[in-house]
Amino acid sequence: MERLRGISLLTYLLLAQLASAQEIRIGVLGLFHPHQLELRALPGQALVIQGMNKILVLERSSGQGAATLMASGDQLILQVDNQVLKTPMIRADSRSDGPADFTLRVPGKLSRRYHGVLEVKSAAGVLVPIVRMDLEIAVASAVQAESDSDTPLEALKAQAVATRSYFVATPGKHHDFDFCDTTHCQFLREPPPPDSDFTRAVFATRGLILAFRDQAVAAMFARSCGGRTRTPQEVGMSNHGYPYFPVTCAYCLRNPWRWTRPISESEAADLNRRGEASRLDIDRRRGWDAVPSNNFTVRHDGSGVFLDGKGQGHGIGLCQHGAKAMAQTGSGFREILDHYYPNTTLSPFDPAREISAASTQTGKSSSALP
């Protein structure tokens, strides 16, 4: 118990250092369309749940450390031991009405830890959990989820700036919250350990974003570009502000990740016509990685139709494999960003300016890493 409390204190101190006073709302676990969730307080901490003007406290030391949430139409049923509350929504936070550490479990699936303020409602029999978290905590969580464990620190710093820029430039991507935790927005899981390079990268770049003509760039990125990054127009997408200049990626040019996939004649024609939208449709129907990238040629032989391709993802913006290689050969995060996002500047995040700019935008940015 003492060890757990020590870790919690260390985490708290780090989170206080990272705090940016800018909050975003992340819809979590939506991929599972949960009808039931289990909410737990972490050891040594209290979680205050409010709903229908009633307050319940989860605290392991009191023997009341978990609550069950169930959907019932547009109502939510909360059960803590023998206490049952039916309410449109609940809010869970710390005793000081601020962020808390807690876990959410989808029964039979998985459990995840979060740091923030939890809001849950029920819509048409499905629970909608939303975590209000500090921007920098969200950045750290996404950087860890989106990056390989052996990525060098300078490449992680570049990823942190790109991730933060994307969050800042594209608020309100969903009706009920700003971002989801899937690659539709940015892959996001638990906050990283305080002594990890993921956390160090976020702390070292805290508050920095990419800007183009004095506006935040919705900085897209992909796993592997195949040797040359692409523009949104090349794959049938809109750029919404930053035009994305194609650049050569030396590492992927020398070491392309190659793939071959069977495809139907109609799917191949649709890929050539609609680009990224068609690729994502096929991946949703046939499973992730059915068509790894937009960089391919169509081949017909006696056994069918095949795609022979290179790279992973849409290939726009930062190439994670290329950035990793640049960092391994001595490039700093600024050099990496300059290479993959030409004509941008590194700028301190100004919430007032970005909120004003966002209010004038009429379009939505595309996903970071399909």
ZAKOLZA-265252 format. One record per residue (C-alpha): chain; residue number from 1; x, y, z. Coordinates in steps of 0.25 Angstrom, whole numbers, plus 5000, padded with zeros to 4 digits. Layout:
<sites>
+-------+------+------+------+------+
| chain | resi |   xx |   yy |   zz |
+-------+------+------+------+------+
|     A |  NUM |    X |    Y |    Z |
...
+-------+------+------+------+------+
</sites>
This chain:
<sites>
+-------+------+------+------+------+
| chain | resi |   xx |   yy |   zz |
+-------+------+------+------+------+
|     A |    1 | 5000 | 5000 | 5000 |
|     A |    2 | 5011 | 5010 | 5003 |
|     A |    3 | 5018 | 5007 | 4990 |
|     A |    4 | 5005 | 5010 | 4983 |
|     A |    5 | 5003 | 5023 | 4990 |
|     A |    6 | 5017 | 5027 | 4987 |
|     A |    7 | 5015 | 5024 | 4972 |
|     A |    8 | 5002 | 5032 | 4973 |
|     A |    9 | 5009 | 5044 | 4979 |
|     A |   10 | 5020 | 5044 | 4969 |
|     A |   11 | 5009 | 5043 | 4958 |
|     A |   12 | 5002 | 5055 | 4964 |
|     A |   13 | 5014 | 5063 | 4965 |
|     A |   14 | 5017 | 5061 | 4950 |
|     A |   15 | 5003 | 5064 | 4946 |
|     A |   16 | 5004 | 5077 | 4953 |
|     A |   17 | 5016 | 5080 | 4946 |
|     A |   18 | 5010 | 5077 | 4932 |
|     A |   19 | 4997 | 5084 | 4935 |
|     A |   20 | 4993 | 5094 | 4924 |
|     A |   21 | 4980 | 5099 | 4930 |
|     A |   22 | 4974 | 5095 | 4916 |
|     A |   23 | 4964 | 5084 | 4917 |
|     A |   24 | 4959 | 5075 | 4906 |
|     A |   25 | 4948 | 5064 | 4906 |
|     A |   26 | 4951 | 5050 | 4901 |
|     A |   27 | 4940 | 5040 | 4898 |
|     A |   28 | 4946 | 5027 | 4903 |
|     A |   29 | 4943 | 5012 | 4901 |
|     A |   30 | 4933 | 5016 | 4890 |
|     A |   31 | 4938 | 5005 | 4881 |
|     A |   32 | 4932 | 4994 | 4891 |
|     A |   33 | 4918 | 5001 | 4891 |
|     A |   34 | 4917 | 4997 | 4906 |
|     A |   35 | 4904 | 4994 | 4913 |
|     A |   36 | 4911 | 4992 | 4926 |
|     A |   37 | 4924 | 4998 | 4932 |
|     A |   38 | 4931 | 4996 | 4946 |
|     A |   39 | 4937 | 5009 | 4952 |
|     A |   40 | 4947 | 5008 | 4962 |
|     A |   41 | 4955 | 5017 | 4971 |
|     A |   42 | 4970 | 5015 | 4972 |
|     A |   43 | 4977 | 5012 | 4985 |
|     A |   44 | 4978 | 5023 | 4995 |
|     A |   45 | 4969 | 5032 | 4987 |
|     A |   46 | 4954 | 5036 | 4988 |
|     A |   47 | 4945 | 5037 | 4976 |
|     A |   48 | 4932 | 5046 | 4978 |
|     A |   49 | 4921 | 5042 | 4969 |
|     A |   50 | 4909 | 5052 | 4967 |
|     A |   51 | 4896 | 5049 | 4961 |
|     A |   52 | 4881 | 5054 | 4963 |
|     A |   53 | 4886 | 5063 | 4974 |
|     A |   54 | 4892 | 5051 | 4982 |
|     A |   55 | 4906 | 5048 | 4985 |
|     A |   56 | 4913 | 5035 | 4987 |
|     A |   57 | 4928 | 5033 | 4990 |
|     A |   58 | 4936 | 5022 | 4985 |
|     A |   59 | 4948 | 5019 | 4994 |
|     A |   60 | 4955 | 5006 | 4996 |
|     A |   61 | 4959 | 5008 | 5011 |
|     A |   62 | 4944 | 5009 | 5014 |
|     A |   63 | 4941 | 4996 | 5007 |
|     A |   64 | 4933 | 5003 | 4996 |
|     A |   65 | 4943 | 5004 | 4985 |
|     A |   66 | 4935 | 5001 | 4972 |
|     A |   67 | 4922 | 5004 | 4965 |
|     A |   68 | 4914 | 4998 | 4954 |
|     A |   69 | 4908 | 5006 | 4943 |
|     A |   70 | 4897 | 5000 | 4934 |
|     A |   71 | 4890 | 5006 | 4922 |
|     A |   72 | 4875 | 5007 | 4922 |
|     A |   73 | 4870 | 5014 | 4910 |
|     A |   74 | 4874 | 5028 | 4912 |
|     A |   75 | 4875 | 5026 | 4927 |
|     A |   76 | 4887 | 5021 | 4935 |
|     A |   77 | 4886 | 5012 | 4947 |
|     A |   78 | 4897 | 5014 | 4957 |
|     A |   79 | 4899 | 5003 | 4967 |
|     A |   80 | 4909 | 5004 | 4979 |
|     A |   81 | 4907 | 4992 | 4989 |
|     A |   82 | 4892 | 4992 | 4992 |
|     A |   83 | 4890 | 5007 | 4988 |
|     A |   84 | 4884 | 5008 | 4974 |
|     A |   85 | 4882 | 5022 | 4967 |
|     A |   86 | 4875 | 5024 | 4954 |
|     A |   87 | 4879 | 5037 | 4947 |
|     A |   88 | 4882 | 5043 | 4933 |
|     A |   89 | 4897 | 5045 | 4936 |
|     A |   90 | 4907 | 5044 | 4946 |
|     A |   91 | 4920 | 5052 | 4949 |
|     A |   92 | 4932 | 5046 | 4957 |
|     A |   93 | 4943 | 5055 | 4962 |
|     A |   94 | 4952 | 5057 | 4974 |
|     A |   95 | 4948 | 5063 | 4987 |
|     A |   96 | 4953 | 5076 | 4982 |
|     A |   97 | 4944 | 5076 | 4970 |
|     A |   98 | 4956 | 5073 | 4961 |
|     A |   99 | 4963 | 5062 | 4953 |
|     A |  100 | 4964 | 5048 | 4960 |
|     A |  101 | 4971 | 5035 | 4957 |
|     A |  102 | 4961 | 5024 | 4954 |
|     A |  103 | 4959 | 5011 | 4945 |
|     A |  104 | 4948 | 5008 | 4936 |
|     A |  105 | 4945 | 4993 | 4932 |
|     A |  106 | 4937 | 4987 | 4921 |
|     A |  107 | 4933 | 4974 | 4927 |
|     A |  108 | 4939 | 4962 | 4919 |
|     A |  109 | 4948 | 4972 | 4911 |
|     A |  110 | 4958 | 4981 | 4918 |
|     A |  111 | 4961 | 4991 | 4929 |
|     A |  112 | 4967 | 5005 | 4927 |
|     A |  113 | 4973 | 5015 | 4936 |
|     A |  114 | 4970 | 5030 | 4934 |
|     A |  115 | 4973 | 5043 | 4941 |
|     A |  116 | 4962 | 5054 | 4940 |
|     A |  117 | 4948 | 5057 | 4942 |
|     A |  118 | 4938 | 5046 | 4938 |
|     A |  119 | 4924 | 5048 | 4932 |
|     A |  120 | 4915 | 5037 | 4928 |
|     A |  121 | 4902 | 5037 | 4921 |
|     A |  122 | 4893 | 5027 | 4914 |
|     A |  123 | 4888 | 5028 | 4900 |
|     A |  124 | 4879 | 5018 | 4894 |
|     A |  125 | 4884 | 5007 | 4903 |
|     A |  126 | 4898 | 5010 | 4901 |
|     A |  127 | 4907 | 5016 | 4912 |
|     A |  128 | 4915 | 5029 | 4907 |
|     A |  129 | 4927 | 5031 | 4916 |
|     A |  130 | 4935 | 5044 | 4915 |
|     A |  131 | 4948 | 5048 | 4922 |
|     A |  132 | 4951 | 5063 | 4924 |
|     A |  133 | 4966 | 5063 | 4924 |
|     A |  134 | 4977 | 5073 | 4924 |
|     A |  135 | 4982 | 5075 | 4910 |
|     A |  136 | 4996 | 5071 | 4913 |
|     A |  137 | 4991 | 5058 | 4920 |
|     A |  138 | 4984 | 5055 | 4907 |
|     A |  139 | 4996 | 5058 | 4899 |
|     A |  140 | 5005 | 5049 | 4908 |
|     A |  141 | 4994 | 5037 | 4907 |
|     A |  142 | 4993 | 5038 | 4892 |
|     A |  143 | 5008 | 5039 | 4890 |
|     A |  144 | 5010 | 5026 | 4898 |
|     A |  145 | 4999 | 5019 | 4890 |
|     A |  146 | 5003 | 5024 | 4876 |
|     A |  147 | 5018 | 5021 | 4878 |
|     A |  148 | 5027 | 5009 | 4878 |
|     A |  149 | 5034 | 5006 | 4892 |
|     A |  150 | 5048 | 5008 | 4886 |
|     A |  151 | 5045 | 5021 | 4879 |
|     A |  152 | 5057 | 5031 | 4883 |
|     A |  153 | 5054 | 5043 | 4891 |
|     A |  154 | 5055 | 5054 | 4880 |
|     A |  155 | 5045 | 5046 | 4871 |
|     A |  156 | 5036 | 5045 | 4883 |
|     A |  157 | 5037 | 5060 | 4885 |
|     A |  158 | 5033 | 5063 | 4870 |
|     A |  159 | 5021 | 5053 | 4872 |
|     A |  160 | 5017 | 5061 | 4885 |
|     A |  161 | 5017 | 5074 | 4877 |
|     A |  162 | 5009 | 5068 | 4865 |
|     A |  163 | 4999 | 5061 | 4875 |
|     A |  164 | 4997 | 5074 | 4883 |
|     A |  165 | 4995 | 5082 | 4870 |
|     A |  166 | 4985 | 5073 | 4865 |
|     A |  167 | 4977 | 5074 | 4878 |
|     A |  168 | 4978 | 5089 | 4878 |
|     A |  169 | 4974 | 5091 | 4864 |
|     A |  170 | 4962 | 5082 | 4863 |
|     A |  171 | 4953 | 5083 | 4875 |
|     A |  172 | 4939 | 5078 | 4875 |
|     A |  173 | 4941 | 5066 | 4865 |
|     A |  174 | 4929 | 5059 | 4871 |
|     A |  175 | 4915 | 5063 | 4876 |
|     A |  176 | 4917 | 5060 | 4891 |
|     A |  177 | 4932 | 5062 | 4893 |
|     A |  178 | 4944 | 5067 | 4886 |
|     A |  179 | 4951 | 5055 | 4882 |
|     A |  180 | 4950 | 5039 | 4883 |
|     A |  181 | 4961 | 5030 | 4887 |
|     A |  182 | 4962 | 5023 | 4874 |
|     A |  183 | 4970 | 5026 | 4861 |
|     A |  184 | 4958 | 5033 | 4856 |
|     A |  185 | 4964 | 5044 | 4865 |
|     A |  186 | 4977 | 5040 | 4872 |
|     A |  187 | 4979 | 5026 | 4878 |
|     A |  188 | 4979 | 5029 | 4893 |
|     A |  189 | 4980 | 5020 | 4905 |
|     A |  190 | 4986 | 5021 | 4919 |
|     A |  191 | 4995 | 5032 | 4924 |
|     A |  192 | 5010 | 5028 | 4923 |
|     A |  193 | 5018 | 5025 | 4935 |
|     A |  194 | 5025 | 5038 | 4940 |
|     A |  195 | 5039 | 5033 | 4938 |
|     A |  196 | 5036 | 5029 | 4924 |
|     A |  197 | 5042 | 5036 | 4911 |
|     A |  198 | 5028 | 5038 | 4907 |
|     A |  199 | 5025 | 5047 | 4919 |
|     A |  200 | 5039 | 5054 | 4917 |
|     A |  201 | 5036 | 5057 | 4903 |
|     A |  202 | 5023 | 5064 | 4906 |
|     A |  203 | 5029 | 5071 | 4918 |
|     A |  204 | 5041 | 5076 | 4909 |
|     A |  205 | 5031 | 5082 | 4899 |
|     A |  206 | 5019 | 5086 | 4907 |
|     A |  207 | 5011 | 5097 | 4901 |
|     A |  208 | 5018 | 5096 | 4887 |
|     A |  209 | 5010 | 5094 | 4875 |
|     A |  210 | 5012 | 5095 | 4860 |
|     A |  211 | 5006 | 5108 | 4853 |
|     A |  212 | 5004 | 5112 | 4839 |
|     A |  213 | 5000 | 5126 | 4835 |
|     A |  214 | 4998 | 5128 | 4850 |
|     A |  215 | 4988 | 5117 | 4852 |
|     A |  216 | 4990 | 5103 | 4858 |
|     A |  217 | 4993 | 5092 | 4849 |
|     A |  218 | 4984 | 5079 | 4850 |
|     A |  219 | 4997 | 5071 | 4849 |
|     A |  220 | 4994 | 5058 | 4843 |
|     A |  221 | 5004 | 5046 | 4843 |
|     A |  222 | 5006 | 5032 | 4839 |
|     A |  223 | 5013 | 5020 | 4842 |
|     A |  224 | 5022 | 5018 | 4830 |
|     A |  225 | 5021 | 5027 | 4817 |
|     A |  226 | 5028 | 5017 | 4807 |
|     A |  227 | 5038 | 5027 | 4803 |
|     A |  228 | 5031 | 5040 | 4800 |
|     A |  229 | 5020 | 5047 | 4809 |
|     A |  230 | 5007 | 5051 | 4802 |
|     A |  231 | 4997 | 5063 | 4801 |
|     A |  232 | 4983 | 5061 | 4805 |
|     A |  233 | 4978 | 5064 | 4791 |
|     A |  234 | 4986 | 5052 | 4786 |
|     A |  235 | 4977 | 5043 | 4795 |
|     A |  236 | 4964 | 5050 | 4793 |
|     A |  237 | 4964 | 5058 | 4806 |
|     A |  238 | 4963 | 5073 | 4809 |
|     A |  239 | 4975 | 5080 | 4815 |
|     A |  240 | 4967 | 5091 | 4824 |
|     A |  241 | 4978 | 5101 | 4825 |
|     A |  242 | 4992 | 5095 | 4824 |
|     A |  243 | 4995 | 5089 | 4810 |
|     A |  244 | 5004 | 5078 | 4814 |
|     A |  245 | 5016 | 5079 | 4804 |
|     A |  246 | 5021 | 5065 | 4800 |
|     A |  247 | 5036 | 5062 | 4805 |
|     A |  248 | 5045 | 5050 | 4802 |
|     A |  249 | 5047 | 5041 | 4814 |
|     A |  250 | 5061 | 5035 | 4813 |
|     A |  251 | 5059 | 5024 | 4823 |
|     A |  252 | 5046 | 5019 | 4816 |
|     A |  253 | 5052 | 5021 | 4802 |
|     A |  254 | 5063 | 5011 | 4806 |
|     A |  255 | 5055 | 5002 | 4815 |
|     A |  256 | 5041 | 5002 | 4810 |
|     A |  257 | 5031 | 4994 | 4817 |
|     A |  258 | 5025 | 4985 | 4806 |
|     A |  259 | 5011 | 4978 | 4806 |
|     A |  260 | 5002 | 4970 | 4796 |
|     A |  261 | 4987 | 4968 | 4798 |
|     A |  262 | 4976 | 4962 | 4790 |
|     A |  263 | 4965 | 4971 | 4786 |
|     A |  264 | 4953 | 4970 | 4777 |
|     A |  265 | 4952 | 4978 | 4764 |
|     A |  266 | 4941 | 4987 | 4769 |
|     A |  267 | 4949 | 4990 | 4782 |
|     A |  268 | 4961 | 4993 | 4774 |
|     A |  269 | 4953 | 5003 | 4765 |
|     A |  270 | 4947 | 5009 | 4777 |
|     A |  271 | 4961 | 5011 | 4783 |
|     A |  272 | 4966 | 5018 | 4771 |
|     A |  273 | 4953 | 5027 | 4771 |
|     A |  274 | 4951 | 5031 | 4785 |
|     A |  275 | 4965 | 5029 | 4792 |
|     A |  276 | 4966 | 5029 | 4807 |
|     A |  277 | 4951 | 5029 | 4809 |
|     A |  278 | 4950 | 5016 | 4801 |
|     A |  279 | 4962 | 5010 | 4808 |
|     A |  280 | 4956 | 5012 | 4822 |
|     A |  281 | 4943 | 5006 | 4817 |
|     A |  282 | 4950 | 4994 | 4813 |
|     A |  283 | 4957 | 4993 | 4826 |
|     A |  284 | 4944 | 4994 | 4834 |
|     A |  285 | 4938 | 4983 | 4826 |
|     A |  286 | 4950 | 4974 | 4825 |
|     A |  287 | 4958 | 4977 | 4837 |
|     A |  288 | 4969 | 4987 | 4841 |
|     A |  289 | 4981 | 4985 | 4831 |
|     A |  290 | 4973 | 4980 | 4820 |
|     A |  291 | 4979 | 4991 | 4811 |
|     A |  292 | 4991 | 4997 | 4819 |
|     A |  293 | 4993 | 5009 | 4811 |
|     A |  294 | 4989 | 5018 | 4799 |
|     A |  295 | 5003 | 5015 | 4792 |
|     A |  296 | 5000 | 5003 | 4783 |
|     A |  297 | 4999 | 4998 | 4769 |
|     A |  298 | 4988 | 4989 | 4764 |
|     A |  299 | 4993 | 4975 | 4759 |
|     A |  300 | 4984 | 4965 | 4751 |
|     A |  301 | 4988 | 4951 | 4749 |
|     A |  302 | 4982 | 4937 | 4747 |
|     A |  303 | 4978 | 4936 | 4761 |
|     A |  304 | 4971 | 4949 | 4764 |
|     A |  305 | 4974 | 4964 | 4766 |
|     A |  306 | 4984 | 4969 | 4776 |
|     A |  307 | 4990 | 4981 | 4782 |
|     A |  308 | 5005 | 4982 | 4783 |
|     A |  309 | 5008 | 4994 | 4792 |
|     A |  310 | 5018 | 5001 | 4802 |
|     A |  311 | 5016 | 5008 | 4815 |
|     A |  312 | 5005 | 5008 | 4826 |
|     A |  313 | 4995 | 5019 | 4827 |
|     A |  314 | 4991 | 5031 | 4819 |
|     A |  315 | 5005 | 5035 | 4818 |
|     A |  316 | 5002 | 5050 | 4821 |
|     A |  317 | 5011 | 5058 | 4830 |
|     A |  318 | 5021 | 5052 | 4840 |
|     A |  319 | 5026 | 5038 | 4836 |
|     A |  320 | 5028 | 5031 | 4850 |
|     A |  321 | 5038 | 5021 | 4844 |
|     A |  322 | 5046 | 5033 | 4837 |
|     A |  323 | 5045 | 5041 | 4850 |
|     A |  324 | 5051 | 5030 | 4858 |
|     A |  325 | 5062 | 5028 | 4848 |
|     A |  326 | 5065 | 5043 | 4848 |
|     A |  327 | 5066 | 5043 | 4863 |
|     A |  328 | 5075 | 5031 | 4863 |
|     A |  329 | 5085 | 5038 | 4854 |
|     A |  330 | 5085 | 5051 | 4863 |
|     A |  331 | 5074 | 5060 | 4858 |
|     A |  332 | 5067 | 5068 | 4868 |
|     A |  333 | 5051 | 5069 | 4869 |
|     A |  334 | 5051 | 5083 | 4862 |
|     A |  335 | 5059 | 5077 | 4850 |
|     A |  336 | 5049 | 5066 | 4849 |
|     A |  337 | 5037 | 5075 | 4850 |
|     A |  338 | 5044 | 5084 | 4840 |
|     A |  339 | 5046 | 5073 | 4830 |
|     A |  340 | 5032 | 5067 | 4831 |
|     A |  341 | 5024 | 5080 | 4832 |
|     A |  342 | 5031 | 5090 | 4823 |
|     A |  343 | 5028 | 5105 | 4825 |
|     A |  344 | 5022 | 5103 | 4839 |
|     A |  345 | 5027 | 5110 | 4851 |
|     A |  346 | 5028 | 5105 | 4865 |
|     A |  347 | 5019 | 5113 | 4874 |
|     A |  348 | 5014 | 5114 | 4888 |
|     A |  349 | 5000 | 5110 | 4890 |
|     A |  350 | 4991 | 5122 | 4892 |
|     A |  351 | 4977 | 5117 | 4896 |
|     A |  352 | 4970 | 5130 | 4894 |
|     A |  353 | 4975 | 5131 | 4880 |
|     A |  354 | 4973 | 5117 | 4876 |
|     A |  355 | 4959 | 5117 | 4881 |
|     A |  356 | 4956 | 5129 | 4873 |
|     A |  357 | 4962 | 5123 | 4861 |
|     A |  358 | 4954 | 5110 | 4863 |
|     A |  359 | 4941 | 5117 | 4864 |
|     A |  360 | 4943 | 5122 | 4850 |
|     A |  361 | 4946 | 5109 | 4843 |
|     A |  362 | 4934 | 5102 | 4836 |
|     A |  363 | 4941 | 5089 | 4833 |
|     A |  364 | 4946 | 5077 | 4841 |
|     A |  365 | 4961 | 5072 | 4840 |
|     A |  366 | 4963 | 5057 | 4836 |
|     A |  367 | 4968 | 5046 | 4845 |
|     A |  368 | 4982 | 5046 | 4850 |
|     A |  369 | 4986 | 5032 | 4847 |
|     A |  370 | 4976 | 5023 | 4840 |
+-------+------+------+------+------+
</sites>
